[in-house]
Amino acid sequence: MRNNKKRSTNKNNIIILCEGTDTEFNYFTELKKYVEQTAPERFLNIKVVPGQSEIIKSKNPKRNKKRKLKEDTETLPHYWCLYERSEEEYEIYKRQPTRYIREVQLYMEDYGFTEGWAVFDKDVHPDHEFAFQLADALTNVHIAFSSYCFEEWLLAHFEKNTHAFSHSECTSEDNKTLMCGTGVENDCKGELCLGGRLREKNFIPDYAKNHKSLFHSYTLPNLNQAIINAAWLRHLEDGPVYNRNPYSNIDNLVSHLLGNEDIHEWRRRDIPFALEGTVLVVSLVENGISIENVGSRSFVINNQNLFLCGKNYEILNSISDSVMMINKDEKQTFPLEHPVDSLLIKEGNRHFHIDINTQ
């Protein structure tokens, strides 16, 4: 339960604070412009930080610590863009990634933003548990999280991938990016780093962290696939998200900005799941798919709610051209005339995907 302690305002505005000043900042700045052009009425203001002009520069880190904090705010410790209210509070919130949640909170309280998102990665941050607890305790403060890093979201536009990457980019001994996937010396060929995977498979052949047009050039055409793939990643395992790899929920923020209200969830075949007041089990049988109703109510199938999908979730056809009913304790089998990757069940704006090929 979130605490409703923010001051009220009628402004529909949003602050997006990015851990990275290159990839994430460029991506969401481009997305912000797209939203403002295509749906200018959706938000009164979308602010993406930190741009280079907004990063606070420490004037003199050796200045005397014994100063009057309230009288000289520029001597206060700071995060990316904002000064903390006291050194005592800074000690509480200064560790990564908690500092990003705290700064979003300060933006909302001090500048009247009604909603805030902190965008950050797993990396090797020490304070994930407290950061997620803090966000959960605040009103309208959300986390857009990727593991291992933001490139996991980019990769979701092109493939399902369960590999646990250990770097966003491989680096040399002098900490320079190797640009794996381009045939360089010590090229990991996308086995260790996500940047290398994007280049090696020619998904984003010119990928670099300072790329200025990722959203339009590469991700927008495959956005629906990325949203479904990200949901698929999330259903693979349970437990705290900051302990998972791979993982991404960047799609929640992207869908929110674009006004996409569809909810995508994955269910496993051969395992019962609740739907429309009953319980179904979807199984793969010889030359077909069976749907068994093990719940207490009948389930109605028509040409608008169940679909067979191929690669990249392309809808091939509805599972039945006519209205039919599966009563409780009954099973219906539907033949497969061509290769199918998944079954899609629609219930309003909720889309349930059943992976046919994987248990």
Secondary structure as a PSIPRED ss2 file (coil, helix, strand):
# PSIPRED VFORMAT (PSIPRED V4.0)

   1 M C   1.000  0.000  0.000
   2 R C   1.000  0.000  0.000
   3 N C   1.000  0.000  0.000
   4 N C   1.000  0.000  0.000
   5 K C   1.000  0.000  0.000
   6 K C   1.000  0.000  0.000
   7 R C   1.000  0.000  0.000
   8 S C   1.000  0.000  0.000
   9 T C   1.000  0.000  0.000
  10 N C   1.000  0.000  0.000
  11 K C   1.000  0.000  0.000
  12 N C   1.000  0.000  0.000
  13 N E   0.000  0.000  1.000
  14 I E   0.000  0.000  1.000
  15 I E   0.000  0.000  1.000
  16 I E   0.000  0.000  1.000
  17 L E   0.000  0.000  1.000
  18 C E   0.000  0.000  1.000
  19 E C   1.000  0.000  0.000
  20 G C   1.000  0.000  0.000
  21 T C   1.000  0.000  0.000
  22 D C   1.000  0.000  0.000
  23 T H   0.000  1.000  0.000
  24 E H   0.000  1.000  0.000
  25 F H   0.000  1.000  0.000
  26 N H   0.000  1.000  0.000
  27 Y H   0.000  1.000  0.000
  28 F H   0.000  1.000  0.000
  29 T H   0.000  1.000  0.000
  30 E H   0.000  1.000  0.000
  31 L H   0.000  1.000  0.000
  32 K H   0.000  1.000  0.000
  33 K H   0.000  1.000  0.000
  34 Y H   0.000  1.000  0.000
  35 V H   0.000  1.000  0.000
  36 E H   0.000  1.000  0.000
  37 Q H   0.000  1.000  0.000
  38 T H   0.000  1.000  0.000
  39 A C   1.000  0.000  0.000
  40 P C   1.000  0.000  0.000
  41 E C   1.000  0.000  0.000
  42 R C   1.000  0.000  0.000
  43 F C   1.000  0.000  0.000
  44 L C   1.000  0.000  0.000
  45 N E   0.000  0.000  1.000
  46 I E   0.000  0.000  1.000
  47 K E   0.000  0.000  1.000
  48 V E   0.000  0.000  1.000
  49 V E   0.000  0.000  1.000
  50 P C   1.000  0.000  0.000
  51 G C   1.000  0.000  0.000
  52 Q H   0.000  1.000  0.000
  53 S H   0.000  1.000  0.000
  54 E H   0.000  1.000  0.000
  55 I C   1.000  0.000  0.000
  56 I C   1.000  0.000  0.000
  57 K C   1.000  0.000  0.000
  58 S C   1.000  0.000  0.000
  59 K C   1.000  0.000  0.000
  60 N C   1.000  0.000  0.000
  61 P C   1.000  0.000  0.000
  62 K C   1.000  0.000  0.000
  63 R C   1.000  0.000  0.000
  64 N C   1.000  0.000  0.000
  65 K C   1.000  0.000  0.000
  66 K C   1.000  0.000  0.000
  67 R C   1.000  0.000  0.000
  68 K C   1.000  0.000  0.000
  69 L H   0.000  1.000  0.000
  70 K H   0.000  1.000  0.000
  71 E H   0.000  1.000  0.000
  72 D C   1.000  0.000  0.000
  73 T H   0.000  1.000  0.000
  74 E H   0.000  1.000  0.000
  75 T H   0.000  1.000  0.000
  76 L C   1.000  0.000  0.000
  77 P C   1.000  0.000  0.000
  78 H E   0.000  0.000  1.000
  79 Y C   1.000  0.000  0.000
  80 W C   1.000  0.000  0.000
  81 C C   1.000  0.000  0.000
  82 L C   1.000  0.000  0.000
  83 Y E   0.000  0.000  1.000
  84 E C   1.000  0.000  0.000
  85 R C   1.000  0.000  0.000
  86 S C   1.000  0.000  0.000
  87 E H   0.000  1.000  0.000
  88 E H   0.000  1.000  0.000
  89 E H   0.000  1.000  0.000
  90 Y H   0.000  1.000  0.000
  91 E H   0.000  1.000  0.000
  92 I H   0.000  1.000  0.000
  93 Y H   0.000  1.000  0.000
  94 K C   1.000  0.000  0.000
  95 R C   1.000  0.000  0.000
  96 Q C   1.000  0.000  0.000
  97 P C   1.000  0.000  0.000
  98 T H   0.000  1.000  0.000
  99 R H   0.000  1.000  0.000
 100 Y H   0.000  1.000  0.000
 101 I H   0.000  1.000  0.000
 102 R H   0.000  1.000  0.000
 103 E H   0.000  1.000  0.000
 104 V H   0.000  1.000  0.000
 105 Q H   0.000  1.000  0.000
 106 L H   0.000  1.000  0.000
 107 Y H   0.000  1.000  0.000
 108 M H   0.000  1.000  0.000
 109 E H   0.000  1.000  0.000
 110 D H   0.000  1.000  0.000
 111 Y H   0.000  1.000  0.000
 112 G C   1.000  0.000  0.000
 113 F C   1.000  0.000  0.000
 114 T C   1.000  0.000  0.000
 115 E E   0.000  0.000  1.000
 116 G E   0.000  0.000  1.000
 117 W E   0.000  0.000  1.000
 118 A E   0.000  0.000  1.000
 119 V E   0.000  0.000  1.000
 120 F E   0.000  0.000  1.000
 121 D E   0.000  0.000  1.000
 122 K C   1.000  0.000  0.000
 123 D C   1.000  0.000  0.000
 124 V C   1.000  0.000  0.000
 125 H C   1.000  0.000  0.000
 126 P C   1.000  0.000  0.000
 127 D C   1.000  0.000  0.000
 128 H H   0.000  1.000  0.000
 129 E H   0.000  1.000  0.000
 130 F H   0.000  1.000  0.000
 131 A H   0.000  1.000  0.000
 132 F H   0.000  1.000  0.000
 133 Q H   0.000  1.000  0.000
 134 L H   0.000  1.000  0.000
 135 A H   0.000  1.000  0.000
 136 D H   0.000  1.000  0.000
 137 A H   0.000  1.000  0.000
 138 L C   1.000  0.000  0.000
 139 T C   1.000  0.000  0.000
 140 N C   1.000  0.000  0.000
 141 V E   0.000  0.000  1.000
 142 H E   0.000  0.000  1.000
 143 I E   0.000  0.000  1.000
 144 A E   0.000  0.000  1.000
 145 F E   0.000  0.000  1.000
 146 S E   0.000  0.000  1.000
 147 S E   0.000  0.000  1.000
 148 Y C   1.000  0.000  0.000
 149 C C   1.000  0.000  0.000
 150 F C   1.000  0.000  0.000
 151 E H   0.000  1.000  0.000
 152 E H   0.000  1.000  0.000
 153 W H   0.000  1.000  0.000
 154 L H   0.000  1.000  0.000
 155 L H   0.000  1.000  0.000
 156 A C   1.000  0.000  0.000
 157 H C   1.000  0.000  0.000
 158 F C   1.000  0.000  0.000
 159 E C   1.000  0.000  0.000
 160 K C   1.000  0.000  0.000
 161 N C   1.000  0.000  0.000
 162 T C   1.000  0.000  0.000
 163 H C   1.000  0.000  0.000
 164 A C   1.000  0.000  0.000
 165 F C   1.000  0.000  0.000
 166 S C   1.000  0.000  0.000
 167 H E   0.000  0.000  1.000
 168 S C   1.000  0.000  0.000
 169 E C   1.000  0.000  0.000
 170 C C   1.000  0.000  0.000
 171 T E   0.000  0.000  1.000
 172 S C   1.000  0.000  0.000
 173 E C   1.000  0.000  0.000
 174 D C   1.000  0.000  0.000
 175 N C   1.000  0.000  0.000
 176 K C   1.000  0.000  0.000
 177 T E   0.000  0.000  1.000
 178 L C   1.000  0.000  0.000
 179 M C   1.000  0.000  0.000
 180 C C   1.000  0.000  0.000
 181 G C   1.000  0.000  0.000
 182 T C   1.000  0.000  0.000
 183 G C   1.000  0.000  0.000
 184 V C   1.000  0.000  0.000
 185 E C   1.000  0.000  0.000
 186 N C   1.000  0.000  0.000
 187 D C   1.000  0.000  0.000
 188 C C   1.000  0.000  0.000
 189 K C   1.000  0.000  0.000
 190 G C   1.000  0.000  0.000
 191 E C   1.000  0.000  0.000
 192 L C   1.000  0.000  0.000
 193 C E   0.000  0.000  1.000
 194 L H   0.000  1.000  0.000
 195 G H   0.000  1.000  0.000
 196 G H   0.000  1.000  0.000
 197 R H   0.000  1.000  0.000
 198 L H   0.000  1.000  0.000
 199 R H   0.000  1.000  0.000
 200 E H   0.000  1.000  0.000
 201 K C   1.000  0.000  0.000
 202 N C   1.000  0.000  0.000
 203 F C   1.000  0.000  0.000
 204 I C   1.000  0.000  0.000
 205 P C   1.000  0.000  0.000
 206 D C   1.000  0.000  0.000
 207 Y C   1.000  0.000  0.000
 208 A C   1.000  0.000  0.000
 209 K C   1.000  0.000  0.000
 210 N C   1.000  0.000  0.000
 211 H C   1.000  0.000  0.000
 212 K C   1.000  0.000  0.000
 213 S C   1.000  0.000  0.000
 214 L H   0.000  1.000  0.000
 215 F H   0.000  1.000  0.000
 216 H H   0.000  1.000  0.000
 217 S H   0.000  1.000  0.000
 218 Y H   0.000  1.000  0.000
 219 T H   0.000  1.000  0.000
 220 L H   0.000  1.000  0.000
 221 P H   0.000  1.000  0.000
 222 N H   0.000  1.000  0.000
 223 L H   0.000  1.000  0.000
 224 N H   0.000  1.000  0.000
 225 Q H   0.000  1.000  0.000
 226 A H   0.000  1.000  0.000
 227 I H   0.000  1.000  0.000
 228 I H   0.000  1.000  0.000
 229 N H   0.000  1.000  0.000
 230 A H   0.000  1.000  0.000
 231 A H   0.000  1.000  0.000
 232 W H   0.000  1.000  0.000
 233 L H   0.000  1.000  0.000
 234 R H   0.000  1.000  0.000
 235 H C   1.000  0.000  0.000
 236 L C   1.000  0.000  0.000
 237 E C   1.000  0.000  0.000
 238 D C   1.000  0.000  0.000
 239 G C   1.000  0.000  0.000
 240 P C   1.000  0.000  0.000
 241 V H   0.000  1.000  0.000
 242 Y H   0.000  1.000  0.000
 243 N H   0.000  1.000  0.000
 244 R C   1.000  0.000  0.000
 245 N C   1.000  0.000  0.000
 246 P C   1.000  0.000  0.000
 247 Y E   0.000  0.000  1.000
 248 S E   0.000  0.000  1.000
 249 N C   1.000  0.000  0.000
 250 I H   0.000  1.000  0.000
 251 D H   0.000  1.000  0.000
 252 N H   0.000  1.000  0.000
 253 L H   0.000  1.000  0.000
 254 V H   0.000  1.000  0.000
 255 S H   0.000  1.000  0.000
 256 H H   0.000  1.000  0.000
 257 L H   0.000  1.000  0.000
 258 L H   0.000  1.000  0.000
 259 G C   1.000  0.000  0.000
 260 N C   1.000  0.000  0.000
 261 E C   1.000  0.000  0.000
 262 D C   1.000  0.000  0.000
 263 I E   0.000  0.000  1.000
 264 H E   0.000  0.000  1.000
 265 E E   0.000  0.000  1.000
 266 W E   0.000  0.000  1.000
 267 R E   0.000  0.000  1.000
 268 R C   1.000  0.000  0.000
 269 R C   1.000  0.000  0.000
 270 D C   1.000  0.000  0.000
 271 I C   1.000  0.000  0.000
 272 P C   1.000  0.000  0.000
 273 F E   0.000  0.000  1.000
 274 A E   0.000  0.000  1.000
 275 L E   0.000  0.000  1.000
 276 E C   1.000  0.000  0.000
 277 G C   1.000  0.000  0.000
 278 T E   0.000  0.000  1.000
 279 V E   0.000  0.000  1.000
 280 L E   0.000  0.000  1.000
 281 V E   0.000  0.000  1.000
 282 V E   0.000  0.000  1.000
 283 S E   0.000  0.000  1.000
 284 L E   0.000  0.000  1.000
 285 V E   0.000  0.000  1.000
 286 E C   1.000  0.000  0.000
 287 N C   1.000  0.000  0.000
 288 G E   0.000  0.000  1.000
 289 I E   0.000  0.000  1.000
 290 S E   0.000  0.000  1.000
 291 I E   0.000  0.000  1.000
 292 E E   0.000  0.000  1.000
 293 N E   0.000  0.000  1.000
 294 V C   1.000  0.000  0.000
 295 G C   1.000  0.000  0.000
 296 S C   1.000  0.000  0.000
 297 R C   1.000  0.000  0.000
 298 S C   1.000  0.000  0.000
 299 F E   0.000  0.000  1.000
 300 V E   0.000  0.000  1.000
 301 I E   0.000  0.000  1.000
 302 N C   1.000  0.000  0.000
 303 N C   1.000  0.000  0.000
 304 Q C   1.000  0.000  0.000
 305 N C   1.000  0.000  0.000
 306 L E   0.000  0.000  1.000
 307 F E   0.000  0.000  1.000
 308 L E   0.000  0.000  1.000
 309 C E   0.000  0.000  1.000
 310 G C   1.000  0.000  0.000
 311 K H   0.000  1.000  0.000
 312 N H   0.000  1.000  0.000
 313 Y H   0.000  1.000  0.000
 314 E C   1.000  0.000  0.000
 315 I E   0.000  0.000  1.000
 316 L E   0.000  0.000  1.000
 317 N E   0.000  0.000  1.000
 318 S E   0.000  0.000  1.000
 319 I C   1.000  0.000  0.000
 320 S C   1.000  0.000  0.000
 321 D C   1.000  0.000  0.000
 322 S C   1.000  0.000  0.000
 323 V C   1.000  0.000  0.000
 324 M E   0.000  0.000  1.000
 325 M E   0.000  0.000  1.000
 326 I E   0.000  0.000  1.000
 327 N C   1.000  0.000  0.000
 328 K C   1.000  0.000  0.000
 329 D C   1.000  0.000  0.000
 330 E C   1.000  0.000  0.000
 331 K E   0.000  0.000  1.000
 332 Q E   0.000  0.000  1.000
 333 T E   0.000  0.000  1.000
 334 F E   0.000  0.000  1.000
 335 P E   0.000  0.000  1.000
 336 L C   1.000  0.000  0.000
 337 E C   1.000  0.000  0.000
 338 H C   1.000  0.000  0.000
 339 P C   1.000  0.000  0.000
 340 V C   1.000  0.000  0.000
 341 D C   1.000  0.000  0.000
 342 S E   0.000  0.000  1.000
 343 L E   0.000  0.000  1.000
 344 L E   0.000  0.000  1.000
 345 I E   0.000  0.000  1.000
 346 K E   0.000  0.000  1.000
 347 E E   0.000  0.000  1.000
 348 G C   1.000  0.000  0.000
 349 N C   1.000  0.000  0.000
 350 R E   0.000  0.000  1.000
 351 H E   0.000  0.000  1.000
 352 F E   0.000  0.000  1.000
 353 H E   0.000  0.000  1.000
 354 I E   0.000  0.000  1.000
 355 D E   0.000  0.000  1.000
 356 I C   1.000  0.000  0.000
 357 N C   1.000  0.000  0.000
 358 T C   1.000  0.000  0.000
 359 Q C   1.000  0.000  0.000
